[in-house]
Amino acid sequence: MNHYLADDQLTKSQIESLISLAIEIKNAPHNFNQVMAGKSVAMIFEKPSLRTHVSFDMGINKLGGHALYLGQQNGKLGERERVSDYAKNLSCYADLIVARVFEHQSIKELAEHGSVPVINALCDVYHPCQSLADFVTLAEHFDDLSTVKLAYVGDGNNVSNSLMLMAAILGVDFTLVCPEGYGPSQTMLNKAEQLAEQSGSTFIFTTDMNKLGKQSVIYTDTWVSMGNEGDEDKNALLEKFHPYQVNHALMDKAQASLVMHCQPAHLEEEITTALFDDENKSVIFQQAENRMWAQCAVLTSLLID
């Protein structure tokens, strides 16, 4: 593994190894506190962040490394100077690049032109750090991931893309339910279907909430992605999405035991406050913590390999 850019570039064994390593680091962080000794990470952030910024910064510190935050003051990648030049310059100083960007093309160019490993901390197409943390969380609750039935309900976005691709690679049955016109691209659907066929898992995409069926876990995300808040009349969007709200009634109907959300949450929109705060069903803050441990596993694997 030279970079960590997209879920569909990983094999099942690679993902399973990262999950196991993340749990190992979480359980005994002192055994890994010198993995990044003397190493520095350049962290590019085009988009605002709480969990991604903090989890990477703290995680790099726990591994004994140094993180440098490069925020929006530098402008959008490719505008002030070419992405290729940015990548080559950072490679002179840093041992690894973490990038949270608007466009996947920027991630690809950083990896192509830089001489150090690149981690995709989020782009418009993928969120592979989030999906890995999610499956670390699931592995902590289910002894055998192949028995899990996972559903994502809501807006098809980078989170659902990564989640369904990683599920398909791992052989986890996955159901994606989105309002009409808010599903993933055909390219992403084709990838998920092909990967599920290879692993022998089931992948279902539907706009009909009545076809959700029995699930182990239900996952949701905000209905309006960051940066798109002004793209559509919010009242009209909320009305269109309201039948897709994740709440206790939906959990009971699907017989789901756990609910997941990558945050930030818009409470009483995509998820009810009562369910978000339900200590028996919600593993949302466990997911947030596992972002750090999952990313530590990625950092360790990239530097050791």
TORDO-709599 format. One record per residue (C-alpha): x, y, z; residue in three letters; residue number from 1. Coordinates in Angstrom, 1 decimal. Layout:
N
<kegu xx="X" yy="Y" zz="Z" rest="Ala" nr="NUM"/>
...
***
This chain:
305
<kegu xx="0.0" yy="0.0" zz="0.0" rest="Met" nr="1"/>
<kegu xx="1.8" yy="3.1" zz="-1.3" rest="Asn" nr="2"/>
<kegu xx="-1.1" yy="5.5" zz="-0.7" rest="His" nr="3"/>
<kegu xx="-4.6" yy="5.5" zz="0.9" rest="Tyr" nr="4"/>
<kegu xx="-6.7" yy="7.2" zz="-1.7" rest="Leu" nr="5"/>
<kegu xx="-10.0" yy="5.3" zz="-2.3" rest="Ala" nr="6"/>
<kegu xx="-11.8" yy="2.2" zz="-0.9" rest="Asp" nr="7"/>
<kegu xx="-11.9" yy="0.4" zz="-4.2" rest="Asp" nr="8"/>
<kegu xx="-8.1" yy="0.5" zz="-4.5" rest="Gln" nr="9"/>
<kegu xx="-7.9" yy="-1.8" zz="-1.4" rest="Leu" nr="10"/>
<kegu xx="-8.1" yy="-5.6" zz="-1.2" rest="Thr" nr="11"/>
<kegu xx="-10.1" yy="-7.5" zz="1.4" rest="Lys" nr="12"/>
<kegu xx="-7.0" yy="-8.6" zz="3.2" rest="Ser" nr="13"/>
<kegu xx="-5.6" yy="-5.1" zz="3.3" rest="Gln" nr="14"/>
<kegu xx="-8.8" yy="-3.7" zz="4.9" rest="Ile" nr="15"/>
<kegu xx="-9.0" yy="-6.6" zz="7.4" rest="Glu" nr="16"/>
<kegu xx="-5.3" yy="-6.0" zz="8.3" rest="Ser" nr="17"/>
<kegu xx="-6.0" yy="-2.3" zz="8.9" rest="Leu" nr="18"/>
<kegu xx="-9.1" yy="-3.1" zz="11.0" rest="Ile" nr="19"/>
<kegu xx="-7.1" yy="-5.5" zz="13.2" rest="Ser" nr="20"/>
<kegu xx="-4.2" yy="-3.0" zz="13.5" rest="Leu" nr="21"/>
<kegu xx="-6.5" yy="-0.2" zz="14.4" rest="Ala" nr="22"/>
<kegu xx="-7.9" yy="-2.3" zz="17.3" rest="Ile" nr="23"/>
<kegu xx="-4.5" yy="-3.4" zz="18.3" rest="Glu" nr="24"/>
<kegu xx="-3.2" yy="0.2" zz="18.5" rest="Ile" nr="25"/>
<kegu xx="-6.4" yy="1.3" zz="20.4" rest="Lys" nr="26"/>
<kegu xx="-5.9" yy="-1.4" zz="23.0" rest="Asn" nr="27"/>
<kegu xx="-2.1" yy="-0.8" zz="23.4" rest="Ala" nr="28"/>
<kegu xx="-1.2" yy="2.6" zz="22.1" rest="Pro" nr="29"/>
<kegu xx="2.1" yy="2.6" zz="24.1" rest="His" nr="30"/>
<kegu xx="3.4" yy="-0.1" zz="21.9" rest="Asn" nr="31"/>
<kegu xx="3.2" yy="2.2" zz="18.9" rest="Phe" nr="32"/>
<kegu xx="4.3" yy="5.6" zz="20.4" rest="Asn" nr="33"/>
<kegu xx="7.6" yy="5.6" zz="18.4" rest="Gln" nr="34"/>
<kegu xx="6.2" yy="4.5" zz="15.0" rest="Val" nr="35"/>
<kegu xx="6.4" yy="8.1" zz="13.7" rest="Met" nr="36"/>
<kegu xx="9.4" yy="9.3" zz="15.8" rest="Ala" nr="37"/>
<kegu xx="11.2" yy="12.0" zz="13.7" rest="Gly" nr="38"/>
<kegu xx="8.5" yy="11.9" zz="11.1" rest="Lys" nr="39"/>
<kegu xx="6.4" yy="14.9" zz="10.0" rest="Ser" nr="40"/>
<kegu xx="3.0" yy="15.0" zz="8.2" rest="Val" nr="41"/>
<kegu xx="1.7" yy="17.9" zz="6.1" rest="Ala" nr="42"/>
<kegu xx="-2.1" yy="18.2" zz="6.6" rest="Met" nr="43"/>
<kegu xx="-3.9" yy="20.1" zz="3.8" rest="Ile" nr="44"/>
<kegu xx="-7.4" yy="21.2" zz="4.7" rest="Phe" nr="45"/>
<kegu xx="-9.5" yy="23.0" zz="2.0" rest="Glu" nr="46"/>
<kegu xx="-12.7" yy="22.3" zz="3.9" rest="Lys" nr="47"/>
<kegu xx="-13.5" yy="23.0" zz="7.6" rest="Pro" nr="48"/>
<kegu xx="-13.1" yy="20.1" zz="10.0" rest="Ser" nr="49"/>
<kegu xx="-13.5" yy="19.1" zz="13.6" rest="Leu" nr="50"/>
<kegu xx="-13.1" yy="15.3" zz="13.8" rest="Arg" nr="51"/>
<kegu xx="-10.7" yy="14.9" zz="10.8" rest="Thr" nr="52"/>
<kegu xx="-8.3" yy="17.6" zz="12.0" rest="His" nr="53"/>
<kegu xx="-8.3" yy="16.6" zz="15.7" rest="Val" nr="54"/>
<kegu xx="-8.2" yy="12.9" zz="15.1" rest="Ser" nr="55"/>
<kegu xx="-5.3" yy="13.1" zz="12.7" rest="Phe" nr="56"/>
<kegu xx="-3.4" yy="15.7" zz="14.8" rest="Asp" nr="57"/>
<kegu xx="-3.8" yy="13.7" zz="18.0" rest="Met" nr="58"/>
<kegu xx="-3.2" yy="10.4" zz="16.4" rest="Gly" nr="59"/>
<kegu xx="0.0" yy="11.5" zz="14.8" rest="Ile" nr="60"/>
<kegu xx="1.1" yy="12.8" zz="18.2" rest="Asn" nr="61"/>
<kegu xx="0.3" yy="9.4" zz="19.8" rest="Lys" nr="62"/>
<kegu xx="2.5" yy="7.7" zz="17.2" rest="Leu" nr="63"/>
<kegu xx="5.4" yy="10.1" zz="18.1" rest="Gly" nr="64"/>
<kegu xx="5.1" yy="12.2" zz="15.0" rest="Gly" nr="65"/>
<kegu xx="4.6" yy="15.9" zz="14.2" rest="His" nr="66"/>
<kegu xx="1.7" yy="17.3" zz="12.2" rest="Ala" nr="67"/>
<kegu xx="1.6" yy="20.7" zz="10.4" rest="Leu" nr="68"/>
<kegu xx="-1.8" yy="22.1" zz="9.6" rest="Tyr" nr="69"/>
<kegu xx="-2.1" yy="23.9" zz="6.2" rest="Leu" nr="70"/>
<kegu xx="-5.5" yy="25.5" zz="6.1" rest="Gly" nr="71"/>
<kegu xx="-7.7" yy="27.6" zz="3.8" rest="Gln" nr="72"/>
<kegu xx="-5.4" yy="30.6" zz="3.9" rest="Gln" nr="73"/>
<kegu xx="-3.5" yy="28.9" zz="1.1" rest="Asn" nr="74"/>
<kegu xx="-6.6" yy="28.9" zz="-1.2" rest="Gly" nr="75"/>
<kegu xx="-8.0" yy="26.1" zz="-3.3" rest="Lys" nr="76"/>
<kegu xx="-5.4" yy="23.6" zz="-4.5" rest="Leu" nr="77"/>
<kegu xx="-4.4" yy="24.4" zz="-8.1" rest="Gly" nr="78"/>
<kegu xx="-5.2" yy="28.1" zz="-8.0" rest="Glu" nr="79"/>
<kegu xx="-2.2" yy="29.7" zz="-6.4" rest="Arg" nr="80"/>
<kegu xx="0.1" yy="27.2" zz="-7.9" rest="Glu" nr="81"/>
<kegu xx="-0.2" yy="23.8" zz="-9.7" rest="Arg" nr="82"/>
<kegu xx="-1.1" yy="20.8" zz="-7.5" rest="Val" nr="83"/>
<kegu xx="2.0" yy="19.1" zz="-8.9" rest="Ser" nr="84"/>
<kegu xx="4.2" yy="21.9" zz="-7.6" rest="Asp" nr="85"/>
<kegu xx="2.4" yy="21.8" zz="-4.3" rest="Tyr" nr="86"/>
<kegu xx="3.0" yy="18.1" zz="-4.0" rest="Ala" nr="87"/>
<kegu xx="6.7" yy="18.3" zz="-5.0" rest="Lys" nr="88"/>
<kegu xx="7.4" yy="21.1" zz="-2.5" rest="Asn" nr="89"/>
<kegu xx="5.6" yy="19.3" zz="0.4" rest="Leu" nr="90"/>
<kegu xx="7.5" yy="16.1" zz="-0.4" rest="Ser" nr="91"/>
<kegu xx="10.8" yy="18.0" zz="0.3" rest="Cys" nr="92"/>
<kegu xx="9.8" yy="18.5" zz="3.9" rest="Tyr" nr="93"/>
<kegu xx="7.1" yy="16.0" zz="4.9" rest="Ala" nr="94"/>
<kegu xx="7.2" yy="12.2" zz="5.3" rest="Asp" nr="95"/>
<kegu xx="3.5" yy="11.9" zz="4.4" rest="Leu" nr="96"/>
<kegu xx="0.7" yy="14.1" zz="3.1" rest="Ile" nr="97"/>
<kegu xx="-2.9" yy="14.1" zz="4.5" rest="Val" nr="98"/>
<kegu xx="-5.4" yy="16.0" zz="2.3" rest="Ala" nr="99"/>
<kegu xx="-9.0" yy="17.0" zz="2.9" rest="Arg" nr="100"/>
<kegu xx="-10.1" yy="18.5" zz="-0.4" rest="Val" nr="101"/>
<kegu xx="-13.0" yy="19.5" zz="-2.6" rest="Phe" nr="102"/>
<kegu xx="-12.1" yy="17.4" zz="-5.6" rest="Glu" nr="103"/>
<kegu xx="-10.8" yy="13.9" zz="-6.0" rest="His" nr="104"/>
<kegu xx="-8.6" yy="15.0" zz="-8.9" rest="Gln" nr="105"/>
<kegu xx="-6.5" yy="17.0" zz="-6.4" rest="Ser" nr="106"/>
<kegu xx="-5.9" yy="13.8" zz="-4.3" rest="Ile" nr="107"/>
<kegu xx="-4.9" yy="11.9" zz="-7.5" rest="Lys" nr="108"/>
<kegu xx="-2.4" yy="14.7" zz="-8.5" rest="Glu" nr="109"/>
<kegu xx="-0.9" yy="14.9" zz="-5.0" rest="Leu" nr="110"/>
<kegu xx="-0.2" yy="11.1" zz="-5.2" rest="Ala" nr="111"/>
<kegu xx="1.0" yy="11.2" zz="-8.7" rest="Glu" nr="112"/>
<kegu xx="3.5" yy="14.1" zz="-8.3" rest="His" nr="113"/>
<kegu xx="4.5" yy="13.8" zz="-4.7" rest="Gly" nr="114"/>
<kegu xx="7.3" yy="11.4" zz="-3.6" rest="Ser" nr="115"/>
<kegu xx="5.7" yy="10.5" zz="-0.2" rest="Val" nr="116"/>
<kegu xx="2.5" yy="8.6" zz="0.7" rest="Pro" nr="117"/>
<kegu xx="-0.8" yy="10.5" zz="0.5" rest="Val" nr="118"/>
<kegu xx="-3.9" yy="9.9" zz="2.6" rest="Ile" nr="119"/>
<kegu xx="-7.3" yy="11.0" zz="1.4" rest="Asn" nr="120"/>
<kegu xx="-8.9" yy="12.6" zz="4.4" rest="Ala" nr="121"/>
<kegu xx="-12.1" yy="13.4" zz="2.3" rest="Leu" nr="122"/>
<kegu xx="-12.9" yy="14.5" zz="-1.2" rest="Cys" nr="123"/>
<kegu xx="-16.1" yy="14.8" zz="-3.2" rest="Asp" nr="124"/>
<kegu xx="-16.1" yy="11.1" zz="-4.2" rest="Val" nr="125"/>
<kegu xx="-14.6" yy="9.2" zz="-1.3" rest="Tyr" nr="126"/>
<kegu xx="-14.2" yy="9.3" zz="2.5" rest="His" nr="127"/>
<kegu xx="-12.1" yy="6.2" zz="3.1" rest="Pro" nr="128"/>
<kegu xx="-10.9" yy="7.2" zz="6.6" rest="Cys" nr="129"/>
<kegu xx="-14.5" yy="7.4" zz="7.7" rest="Gln" nr="130"/>
<kegu xx="-15.5" yy="4.0" zz="6.2" rest="Ser" nr="131"/>
<kegu xx="-12.5" yy="2.3" zz="7.8" rest="Leu" nr="132"/>
<kegu xx="-13.4" yy="3.8" zz="11.2" rest="Ala" nr="133"/>
<kegu xx="-16.9" yy="2.6" zz="10.7" rest="Asp" nr="134"/>
<kegu xx="-15.9" yy="-1.0" zz="10.0" rest="Phe" nr="135"/>
<kegu xx="-13.5" yy="-0.9" zz="13.0" rest="Val" nr="136"/>
<kegu xx="-16.5" yy="0.1" zz="15.1" rest="Thr" nr="137"/>
<kegu xx="-18.6" yy="-2.8" zz="13.6" rest="Leu" nr="138"/>
<kegu xx="-15.8" yy="-5.2" zz="14.2" rest="Ala" nr="139"/>
<kegu xx="-15.9" yy="-4.3" zz="17.9" rest="Glu" nr="140"/>
<kegu xx="-19.6" yy="-5.2" zz="18.0" rest="His" nr="141"/>
<kegu xx="-19.8" yy="-8.2" zz="15.6" rest="Phe" nr="142"/>
<kegu xx="-17.4" yy="-11.1" zz="15.8" rest="Asp" nr="143"/>
<kegu xx="-18.0" yy="-12.0" zz="12.1" rest="Asp" nr="144"/>
<kegu xx="-18.5" yy="-9.0" zz="9.8" rest="Leu" nr="145"/>
<kegu xx="-19.9" yy="-11.3" zz="7.1" rest="Ser" nr="146"/>
<kegu xx="-23.0" yy="-11.8" zz="9.2" rest="Thr" nr="147"/>
<kegu xx="-23.7" yy="-8.0" zz="9.3" rest="Val" nr="148"/>
<kegu xx="-26.5" yy="-6.5" zz="7.3" rest="Lys" nr="149"/>
<kegu xx="-25.7" yy="-2.8" zz="6.9" rest="Leu" nr="150"/>
<kegu xx="-28.0" yy="-0.1" zz="5.5" rest="Ala" nr="151"/>
<kegu xx="-27.4" yy="3.5" zz="4.6" rest="Tyr" nr="152"/>
<kegu xx="-30.4" yy="5.7" zz="4.5" rest="Val" nr="153"/>
<kegu xx="-30.4" yy="9.3" zz="3.1" rest="Gly" nr="154"/>
<kegu xx="-28.4" yy="11.4" zz="0.7" rest="Asp" nr="155"/>
<kegu xx="-26.0" yy="9.5" zz="-1.5" rest="Gly" nr="156"/>
<kegu xx="-22.6" yy="11.1" zz="-1.0" rest="Asn" nr="157"/>
<kegu xx="-18.9" yy="10.5" zz="-0.5" rest="Asn" nr="158"/>
<kegu xx="-19.6" yy="8.7" zz="2.8" rest="Val" nr="159"/>
<kegu xx="-22.1" yy="6.3" zz="1.4" rest="Ser" nr="160"/>
<kegu xx="-19.8" yy="5.7" zz="-1.6" rest="Asn" nr="161"/>
<kegu xx="-16.9" yy="4.6" zz="0.6" rest="Ser" nr="162"/>
<kegu xx="-19.2" yy="2.7" zz="2.9" rest="Leu" nr="163"/>
<kegu xx="-20.8" yy="0.6" zz="0.2" rest="Met" nr="164"/>
<kegu xx="-17.5" yy="0.0" zz="-1.6" rest="Leu" nr="165"/>
<kegu xx="-15.8" yy="-1.2" zz="1.6" rest="Met" nr="166"/>
<kegu xx="-18.8" yy="-3.3" zz="2.5" rest="Ala" nr="167"/>
<kegu xx="-18.8" yy="-5.0" zz="-0.9" rest="Ala" nr="168"/>
<kegu xx="-15.1" yy="-5.7" zz="-0.7" rest="Ile" nr="169"/>
<kegu xx="-15.4" yy="-7.2" zz="2.8" rest="Leu" nr="170"/>
<kegu xx="-18.4" yy="-9.3" zz="1.8" rest="Gly" nr="171"/>
<kegu xx="-20.9" yy="-7.4" zz="4.0" rest="Val" nr="172"/>
<kegu xx="-24.5" yy="-7.2" zz="2.7" rest="Asp" nr="173"/>
<kegu xx="-25.4" yy="-3.6" zz="2.0" rest="Phe" nr="174"/>
<kegu xx="-28.6" yy="-1.7" zz="1.3" rest="Thr" nr="175"/>
<kegu xx="-28.6" yy="1.9" zz="0.0" rest="Leu" nr="176"/>
<kegu xx="-31.8" yy="3.8" zz="0.3" rest="Val" nr="177"/>
<kegu xx="-31.9" yy="7.3" zz="-1.2" rest="Cys" nr="178"/>
<kegu xx="-34.6" yy="9.7" zz="-2.4" rest="Pro" nr="179"/>
<kegu xx="-35.1" yy="9.6" zz="-6.2" rest="Glu" nr="180"/>
<kegu xx="-32.4" yy="11.8" zz="-7.8" rest="Gly" nr="181"/>
<kegu xx="-30.1" yy="11.7" zz="-4.7" rest="Tyr" nr="182"/>
<kegu xx="-28.4" yy="8.4" zz="-5.2" rest="Gly" nr="183"/>
<kegu xx="-24.8" yy="7.7" zz="-6.2" rest="Pro" nr="184"/>
<kegu xx="-23.5" yy="8.0" zz="-9.7" rest="Ser" nr="185"/>
<kegu xx="-23.9" yy="5.1" zz="-12.1" rest="Gln" nr="186"/>
<kegu xx="-20.1" yy="4.6" zz="-12.0" rest="Thr" nr="187"/>
<kegu xx="-20.3" yy="4.1" zz="-8.2" rest="Met" nr="188"/>
<kegu xx="-23.2" yy="1.8" zz="-8.4" rest="Leu" nr="189"/>
<kegu xx="-21.4" yy="-0.3" zz="-11.1" rest="Asn" nr="190"/>
<kegu xx="-18.3" yy="-0.5" zz="-8.9" rest="Lys" nr="191"/>
<kegu xx="-20.3" yy="-1.6" zz="-5.8" rest="Ala" nr="192"/>
<kegu xx="-22.3" yy="-4.2" zz="-7.8" rest="Glu" nr="193"/>
<kegu xx="-19.1" yy="-5.7" zz="-9.3" rest="Gln" nr="194"/>
<kegu xx="-17.2" yy="-5.8" zz="-6.0" rest="Leu" nr="195"/>
<kegu xx="-20.3" yy="-7.4" zz="-4.2" rest="Ala" nr="196"/>
<kegu xx="-20.5" yy="-10.0" zz="-7.0" rest="Glu" nr="197"/>
<kegu xx="-16.8" yy="-10.9" zz="-6.5" rest="Gln" nr="198"/>
<kegu xx="-17.1" yy="-11.2" zz="-2.7" rest="Ser" nr="199"/>
<kegu xx="-20.5" yy="-13.0" zz="-2.8" rest="Gly" nr="200"/>
<kegu xx="-22.3" yy="-10.3" zz="-0.8" rest="Ser" nr="201"/>
<kegu xx="-25.6" yy="-8.7" zz="-1.6" rest="Thr" nr="202"/>
<kegu xx="-25.8" yy="-5.0" zz="-2.7" rest="Phe" nr="203"/>
<kegu xx="-29.2" yy="-3.4" zz="-3.1" rest="Ile" nr="204"/>
<kegu xx="-30.0" yy="0.2" zz="-4.2" rest="Phe" nr="205"/>
<kegu xx="-33.5" yy="1.5" zz="-3.9" rest="Thr" nr="206"/>
<kegu xx="-35.5" yy="4.7" zz="-3.5" rest="Thr" nr="207"/>
<kegu xx="-38.3" yy="2.8" zz="-1.7" rest="Asp" nr="208"/>
<kegu xx="-38.1" yy="2.8" zz="2.1" rest="Met" nr="209"/>
<kegu xx="-40.5" yy="-0.2" zz="2.2" rest="Asn" nr="210"/>
<kegu xx="-37.7" yy="-2.3" zz="0.7" rest="Lys" nr="211"/>
<kegu xx="-35.3" yy="-1.6" zz="3.5" rest="Leu" nr="212"/>
<kegu xx="-35.9" yy="-5.0" zz="5.0" rest="Gly" nr="213"/>
<kegu xx="-34.3" yy="-6.5" zz="8.1" rest="Lys" nr="214"/>
<kegu xx="-30.9" yy="-4.9" zz="9.0" rest="Gln" nr="215"/>
<kegu xx="-28.3" yy="-5.2" zz="11.7" rest="Ser" nr="216"/>
<kegu xx="-27.2" yy="-1.6" zz="11.5" rest="Val" nr="217"/>
<kegu xx="-28.6" yy="1.6" zz="10.0" rest="Ile" nr="218"/>
<kegu xx="-26.3" yy="4.5" zz="9.0" rest="Tyr" nr="219"/>
<kegu xx="-27.2" yy="8.0" zz="8.0" rest="Thr" nr="220"/>
<kegu xx="-25.6" yy="11.3" zz="7.3" rest="Asp" nr="221"/>
<kegu xx="-26.6" yy="14.9" zz="6.8" rest="Thr" nr="222"/>
<kegu xx="-29.0" yy="15.6" zz="4.0" rest="Trp" nr="223"/>
<kegu xx="-27.1" yy="18.7" zz="2.9" rest="Val" nr="224"/>
<kegu xx="-23.4" yy="18.1" zz="2.3" rest="Ser" nr="225"/>
<kegu xx="-20.9" yy="20.6" zz="3.5" rest="Met" nr="226"/>
<kegu xx="-20.4" yy="23.4" zz="1.0" rest="Gly" nr="227"/>
<kegu xx="-23.8" yy="22.7" zz="-0.7" rest="Asn" nr="228"/>
<kegu xx="-26.0" yy="24.5" zz="1.8" rest="Glu" nr="229"/>
<kegu xx="-27.3" yy="27.1" zz="-0.6" rest="Gly" nr="230"/>
<kegu xx="-27.8" yy="24.8" zz="-3.6" rest="Asp" nr="231"/>
<kegu xx="-31.5" yy="24.1" zz="-3.0" rest="Glu" nr="232"/>
<kegu xx="-34.4" yy="25.6" zz="-1.1" rest="Asp" nr="233"/>
<kegu xx="-34.0" yy="23.9" zz="2.3" rest="Lys" nr="234"/>
<kegu xx="-37.8" yy="23.6" zz="3.1" rest="Asn" nr="235"/>
<kegu xx="-38.3" yy="21.8" zz="-0.2" rest="Ala" nr="236"/>
<kegu xx="-35.4" yy="19.5" zz="0.5" rest="Leu" nr="237"/>
<kegu xx="-36.5" yy="18.7" zz="4.0" rest="Leu" nr="238"/>
<kegu xx="-39.9" yy="17.8" zz="2.7" rest="Glu" nr="239"/>
<kegu xx="-38.5" yy="15.5" zz="0.1" rest="Lys" nr="240"/>
<kegu xx="-36.2" yy="13.8" zz="2.6" rest="Phe" nr="241"/>
<kegu xx="-38.5" yy="13.6" zz="5.6" rest="His" nr="242"/>
<kegu xx="-39.7" yy="10.0" zz="4.8" rest="Pro" nr="243"/>
<kegu xx="-36.0" yy="8.9" zz="5.0" rest="Tyr" nr="244"/>
<kegu xx="-35.5" yy="10.1" zz="8.6" rest="Gln" nr="245"/>
<kegu xx="-33.8" yy="7.6" zz="10.8" rest="Val" nr="246"/>
<kegu xx="-35.7" yy="7.2" zz="14.1" rest="Asn" nr="247"/>
<kegu xx="-36.7" yy="4.6" zz="16.7" rest="His" nr="248"/>
<kegu xx="-39.7" yy="3.5" zz="14.6" rest="Ala" nr="249"/>
<kegu xx="-37.5" yy="2.8" zz="11.6" rest="Leu" nr="250"/>
<kegu xx="-35.0" yy="0.9" zz="13.8" rest="Met" nr="251"/>
<kegu xx="-37.7" yy="-1.2" zz="15.3" rest="Asp" nr="252"/>
<kegu xx="-39.2" yy="-2.0" zz="11.9" rest="Lys" nr="253"/>
<kegu xx="-35.8" yy="-3.0" zz="10.5" rest="Ala" nr="254"/>
<kegu xx="-34.9" yy="-4.9" zz="13.8" rest="Gln" nr="255"/>
<kegu xx="-31.6" yy="-3.0" zz="13.7" rest="Ala" nr="256"/>
<kegu xx="-29.6" yy="-3.0" zz="16.9" rest="Ser" nr="257"/>
<kegu xx="-27.2" yy="-0.1" zz="16.1" rest="Leu" nr="258"/>
<kegu xx="-27.3" yy="3.3" zz="14.5" rest="Val" nr="259"/>
<kegu xx="-24.4" yy="5.1" zz="13.0" rest="Met" nr="260"/>
<kegu xx="-23.7" yy="8.7" zz="11.8" rest="His" nr="261"/>
<kegu xx="-20.4" yy="10.2" zz="10.7" rest="Cys" nr="262"/>
<kegu xx="-21.3" yy="13.7" zz="12.1" rest="Gln" nr="263"/>
<kegu xx="-21.9" yy="16.6" zz="12.2" rest="Pro" nr="264"/>
<kegu xx="-25.6" yy="15.7" zz="12.7" rest="Ala" nr="265"/>
<kegu xx="-28.5" yy="17.9" zz="11.9" rest="His" nr="266"/>
<kegu xx="-30.7" yy="16.7" zz="14.7" rest="Leu" nr="267"/>
<kegu xx="-34.5" yy="16.2" zz="13.9" rest="Glu" nr="268"/>
<kegu xx="-33.6" yy="16.2" zz="10.2" rest="Glu" nr="269"/>
<kegu xx="-31.8" yy="13.0" zz="9.1" rest="Glu" nr="270"/>
<kegu xx="-31.9" yy="11.5" zz="12.7" rest="Ile" nr="271"/>
<kegu xx="-33.9" yy="12.2" zz="15.8" rest="Thr" nr="272"/>
<kegu xx="-32.3" yy="13.6" zz="18.9" rest="Thr" nr="273"/>
<kegu xx="-33.7" yy="10.7" zz="20.9" rest="Ala" nr="274"/>
<kegu xx="-32.0" yy="8.1" zz="18.7" rest="Leu" nr="275"/>
<kegu xx="-28.7" yy="10.0" zz="18.3" rest="Phe" nr="276"/>
<kegu xx="-28.5" yy="10.1" zz="22.1" rest="Asp" nr="277"/>
<kegu xx="-29.7" yy="6.5" zz="22.7" rest="Asp" nr="278"/>
<kegu xx="-26.9" yy="4.9" zz="24.6" rest="Glu" nr="279"/>
<kegu xx="-28.1" yy="1.4" zz="23.8" rest="Asn" nr="280"/>
<kegu xx="-28.3" yy="1.9" zz="20.1" rest="Lys" nr="281"/>
<kegu xx="-26.0" yy="4.8" zz="19.1" rest="Ser" nr="282"/>
<kegu xx="-22.3" yy="4.0" zz="18.5" rest="Val" nr="283"/>
<kegu xx="-21.8" yy="7.5" zz="16.9" rest="Ile" nr="284"/>
<kegu xx="-19.2" yy="8.7" zz="19.4" rest="Phe" nr="285"/>
<kegu xx="-17.4" yy="5.3" zz="19.2" rest="Gln" nr="286"/>
<kegu xx="-17.1" yy="5.9" zz="15.5" rest="Gln" nr="287"/>
<kegu xx="-15.7" yy="9.4" zz="16.1" rest="Ala" nr="288"/>
<kegu xx="-13.0" yy="7.9" zz="18.4" rest="Glu" nr="289"/>
<kegu xx="-12.2" yy="5.2" zz="16.0" rest="Asn" nr="290"/>
<kegu xx="-11.4" yy="7.8" zz="13.3" rest="Arg" nr="291"/>
<kegu xx="-8.2" yy="8.4" zz="15.2" rest="Met" nr="292"/>
<kegu xx="-7.3" yy="4.7" zz="15.7" rest="Trp" nr="293"/>
<kegu xx="-8.2" yy="3.8" zz="12.1" rest="Ala" nr="294"/>
<kegu xx="-6.0" yy="6.6" zz="10.8" rest="Gln" nr="295"/>
<kegu xx="-3.2" yy="5.5" zz="13.1" rest="Cys" nr="296"/>
<kegu xx="-3.4" yy="2.1" zz="11.4" rest="Ala" nr="297"/>
<kegu xx="-3.2" yy="3.7" zz="8.0" rest="Val" nr="298"/>
<kegu xx="-0.3" yy="5.9" zz="9.0" rest="Leu" nr="299"/>
<kegu xx="1.6" yy="3.0" zz="10.6" rest="Thr" nr="300"/>
<kegu xx="1.0" yy="0.7" zz="7.5" rest="Ser" nr="301"/>
<kegu xx="2.2" yy="3.3" zz="5.1" rest="Leu" nr="302"/>
<kegu xx="5.3" yy="4.2" zz="7.0" rest="Leu" nr="303"/>
<kegu xx="6.3" yy="0.6" zz="8.0" rest="Ile" nr="304"/>
<kegu xx="5.6" yy="-1.0" zz="4.6" rest="Asp" nr="305"/>
***
